[in-house]
């Protein structure tokens, strides 16, 4: 199987064995500095400023005998420019960058540095580098002349970071090297003899139709797979393809979303999730035949489903039991949280398998090959997931990963010993192998970028995964005095990097938005026309979201991930100084200012359910807005109502002086994601189920809804995707300029 890592290959075995026979001697400083410069000049490091800066600093410190100072707080200040108030609990930049540095060093020595006779390593749990020198190979066709014993001399400034080896005399070394060389040569010859070159791992695109191809599931005969495809102008549907992608036929049709297919163990049926405007149904359909069975409905955050890339952001199953008699799905039938259920096909009853804590959700169910265990992903907060496993019959959970990173796909290897999952633990999403006993994940050898949704054939010889190319930008639509959009939208931020969540300032002269044009995702501000863009936040791994201007335009509220929860922050719109609103253990997000600037509405799980709350900035008092599940809340410009959205279609409101909420009659079927904006003329929104992507405006005085214009391209879930200028003259919106994905096949996996 094609995995990369520190163990398991012939080359790695030879290197480790020979290294263990090396004698200890002084390493010249210039030799180490030359190796450092080679690493920094490599393709792996030349565009990685943080990893390069950290490596350069700690090696230079070790060369001058200053390893005792290589502590987390010191490195944050000296390397990453943090001030004296740096708190590693709030800003884990050193730990994160050190982890990325270790991964890059491992990749360097597996690739361009594989022939180097010197290795620089950063042991886990420490920031002190170690140097390992490997003796160059001695040609076997030349006479070896023994030299006098070499006196061991240790340079004081290098000693702390040179890994010590046992000392052998020159004749012992030659003898042992000969033995090792013979063993390695023999083993390598046998390995090559047994391995047919024609069986080398090969990667082949097998689903490349224009649009989005994803969520592949293998048939039990290993020769076919089912996938989801949409060109962006129609609802996603299921298609069956042969293993090489040469033949593809439609399996489902219609305007409802058919997603998350799972092929049954006996190859007779395909189970999938059908999403309509009001329901999420589990459907089982024969592979050959037109009849289908609707098993029933499950509760899902309906506003996650759009015609855009979000068809992969939430994975409630279904997954088949090995005997084909049950399906595993995510649901919340009893109000105890979105956990896994075992759903009997014969009797229709559901047995709760897991009960997550608080507002966590258990998704991506995967049944082990022997049917005894169920692995799954526990979603705690956006970008904070981990892998767990439990018995199919229920019982205690075993946590396998402690990454708190975004996971987009999970599957078992056929031997049942490992899991393959997609995670952004090293930056963009890649595939990783994780033992069923836990431990450190090992990257899977693949190609491409942003890899998700792995699926392994039952015979273990093939691997399918999704490769996505997504580029998002901000576009502008002009509106005339009659409230009608003019012509077609034009680019506002035309960048090869991600830009989104635009928000006009109260005076309409500036815009705050999110972008990763500097490398990591940060808040930026720009003039109304997009000029004079300036980065506002700078802390690494902040991953901010949901920016909102204060009524006076002096501050911007936003949320960011701290440990495993989102927390509320505020940044000065001029200086960029950041402070935190609340310091607690809850997951707080989606801030919105009150019109007077004295309060913040926000989304939180502080009472065990996901709801909207109001924070008084004067005394820190927090009160709940409504007992209904609530995502976003904002005051109407006339201060009469607080509007809010839920996990179901419809926009709701509650009087600012009352306690009774109600759905707005003319908006009761609207699903808005986060594409909405409020001005004095009304509430603008885009219904995520509307494939025409019409911008509509609700007039609270008349209760009428009218179409203003139409957006183009794929919209994005959970973005603050829409903003209207205070003069109602222009609309800014986020869309995917590129949203293509293909399914790749790894042969001889």
HELIX and SHEET records of a PDB file:
HELIX    1   1 UNK A   10  UNK A   20  1                                  11    
HELIX    2   2 UNK A   29  UNK A   41  1                                  13    
HELIX    3   3 UNK A   43  UNK A   46  1                                   4    
HELIX    4   4 UNK A   49  UNK A   63  1                                  15    
HELIX    5   5 UNK A   67  UNK A   69  5                                   3    
HELIX    6   6 UNK A   72  UNK A   78  1                                   7    
HELIX    7   7 UNK A   93  UNK A  110  1                                  18    
HELIX    8   8 UNK A  159  UNK A  161  5                                   3    
HELIX    9   9 UNK A  170  UNK A  194  1                                  25    
HELIX   10  10 UNK A  197  UNK A  199  5                                   3    
HELIX   11  11 UNK A  302  UNK A  304  5                                   3    
HELIX   12  12 UNK A  309  UNK A  312  5                                   4    
HELIX   13  13 UNK A  665  UNK A  667  5                                   3    
SHEET    1   A 2 UNK A 118  UNK A 122  0                                        
SHEET    2   A 2 UNK A 129  UNK A 133 -1                                        
SHEET    1   B 4 UNK A 202  UNK A 207  0                                        
SHEET    2   B 4 UNK A 730  UNK A 747 -1                                        
SHEET    3   B 4 UNK A 463  UNK A 478 -1                                        
SHEET    4   B 4 UNK A 451  UNK A 456 -1                                        
SHEET    1   C 3 UNK A 202  UNK A 207  0                                        
SHEET    2   C 3 UNK A 730  UNK A 747 -1                                        
SHEET    3   C 3 UNK A 722  UNK A 724 -1                                        
SHEET    1   D 4 UNK A 202  UNK A 207  0                                        
SHEET    2   D 4 UNK A 730  UNK A 747 -1                                        
SHEET    3   D 4 UNK A 463  UNK A 478 -1                                        
SHEET    4   D 4 UNK A 490  UNK A 493 -1                                        
SHEET    1   E 4 UNK A 212  UNK A 218  0                                        
SHEET    2   E 4 UNK A 224  UNK A 230 -1                                        
SHEET    3   E 4 UNK A 237  UNK A 242 -1                                        
SHEET    4   E 4 UNK A 248  UNK A 250 -1                                        
SHEET    1   F 4 UNK A 257  UNK A 263  0                                        
SHEET    2   F 4 UNK A 269  UNK A 275 -1                                        
SHEET    3   F 4 UNK A 280  UNK A 286 -1                                        
SHEET    4   F 4 UNK A 292  UNK A 297 -1                                        
SHEET    1   G 4 UNK A 317  UNK A 320  0                                        
SHEET    2   G 4 UNK A 326  UNK A 331 -1                                        
SHEET    3   G 4 UNK A 339  UNK A 344 -1                                        
SHEET    4   G 4 UNK A 350  UNK A 352 -1                                        
SHEET    1   H 4 UNK A 361  UNK A 367  0                                        
SHEET    2   H 4 UNK A 373  UNK A 381 -1                                        
SHEET    3   H 4 UNK A 384  UNK A 391 -1                                        
SHEET    4   H 4 UNK A 398  UNK A 399 -1                                        
SHEET    1   I 4 UNK A 407  UNK A 412  0                                        
SHEET    2   I 4 UNK A 418  UNK A 423 -1                                        
SHEET    3   I 4 UNK A 430  UNK A 435 -1                                        
SHEET    4   I 4 UNK A 442  UNK A 443 -1                                        
SHEET    1   J 4 UNK A 499  UNK A 504  0                                        
SHEET    2   J 4 UNK A 510  UNK A 515 -1                                        
SHEET    3   J 4 UNK A 522  UNK A 527 -1                                        
SHEET    4   J 4 UNK A 534  UNK A 535 -1                                        
SHEET    1   K 4 UNK A 545  UNK A 549  0                                        
SHEET    2   K 4 UNK A 555  UNK A 562 -1                                        
SHEET    3   K 4 UNK A 565  UNK A 572 -1                                        
SHEET    4   K 4 UNK A 578  UNK A 580 -1                                        
SHEET    1   L 4 UNK A 588  UNK A 593  0                                        
SHEET    2   L 4 UNK A 599  UNK A 604 -1                                        
SHEET    3   L 4 UNK A 611  UNK A 616 -1                                        
SHEET    4   L 4 UNK A 622  UNK A 624 -1                                        
SHEET    1   M 4 UNK A 633  UNK A 635  0                                        
SHEET    2   M 4 UNK A 641  UNK A 645 -1                                        
SHEET    3   M 4 UNK A 651  UNK A 655 -1                                        
SHEET    4   M 4 UNK A 661  UNK A 663 -1                                        
SHEET    1   N 4 UNK A 676  UNK A 679  0                                        
SHEET    2   N 4 UNK A 682  UNK A 686 -1                                        
SHEET    3   N 4 UNK A 694  UNK A 698 -1                                        
SHEET    4   N 4 UNK A 705  UNK A 710 -1                                        
END                                                                             
